[in-house]
Every structure is written in structure tokens, then in C-alpha cells.
Amino acid sequence: MKERRSRDHVVQTPTALTEAKVYEEHSLKELRNAGYRITMPRVQVIRALADTSKALSAYAIHEKIISGGGKIDVVSVYRILATLQEVGLIHHIGVVDGYFPCRMAECAGRRSEVMVCEQTGDVMELKLPSAIVEAIEKQAVEHGFEASTIKVEITGTIVSKR
């Protein structure tokens, strides 16, 4: 944050959007582009996911919204999650049965790699290397299959932060 001084006090001005805000704005833009209306429940779910470092269940998302003063039911959360997944804005992470924001624009939820720490539950989203995508697609074709989605989920333990 940069500081701008006025006569009596210091005013904070942001120098860059936070990662959560960038995700929120990108998600709303992509929903509009896909022909969806921007509703308060959709915004609430996007905001609940935007700042998380862990995959959240639909119930955890619901609880986060309710505890923040929002109003939404669990069925609506599930419906919104289905829409966000269809548009490619979230990952469904099967190993923890949770949802995590897809912050990598080029994957659109269709070509993704995530690592989940078994101790903390933290999720790290990675770019799936093209060599791996090509190898998987080649193998699929050899077996008479055309892959529309390739998701790699890795569980383990964070041993060092880079």
C-alpha cells in the first residue's frame, strides 16, 4: 500500500488489487460473458472462495457466507458451484470433496493440476505441463477415447516453501 499524506492523517491507497479481488472481478466478467446474470448469491459464493487457501465443501461455503452476515441456502450454494464449475471458474477437488478457485485463466478448469497438503489442507494450483497433457491425450486416443477434461490431484505434505 502506498501512503498519501493529507494535512492531519495518512490515507492508504492500494497499489494493486489483491488476488481475491482479481479472482472476483475475473469470475464476474466470465459469468457475464457466458450469459449468466450477476446475482448476490453468486457474488457471495465467489467471495467465499476468492480468499481461501483450502478446498471448501458446499457446507463450509454456506457457513462462511452465513457467518459473514449473508443469506443463502445450501441448495443454492450447490447450484452456484455447478455453474461456476461449468464456466471453468472453480476446481472440484475429489480427494477432499471440496471446491477451490481456478485462478489460472489458461486452464479454465479443464486442464488442471492441484496439490493438497494432507496436514494443513492447503491447496496449490499448478499449470499442467503440456508434455503430460499430450501423453494423456495420446494414451486416451490409443484406447478410443477423447479427453475433454484432464485433472491431476496430488496429495502429500509440504516439506518446504519456495
ABEGO torsion letter per residue (X at the ends): XBBBBBAABBBBBBABBBAAAAAAAAAAAAAAAAGBBBBAAAAAAAAAAAABABBBBAAAAAAAAAAAGBBBBAAAAAAAAAAAAAAGABBBBAAAGBBBBBABAAAGGABBBBBBBAAAGBBBBBBBBAAAAAAAAAAAAAAGBBBABBBBBBBEBBABBX
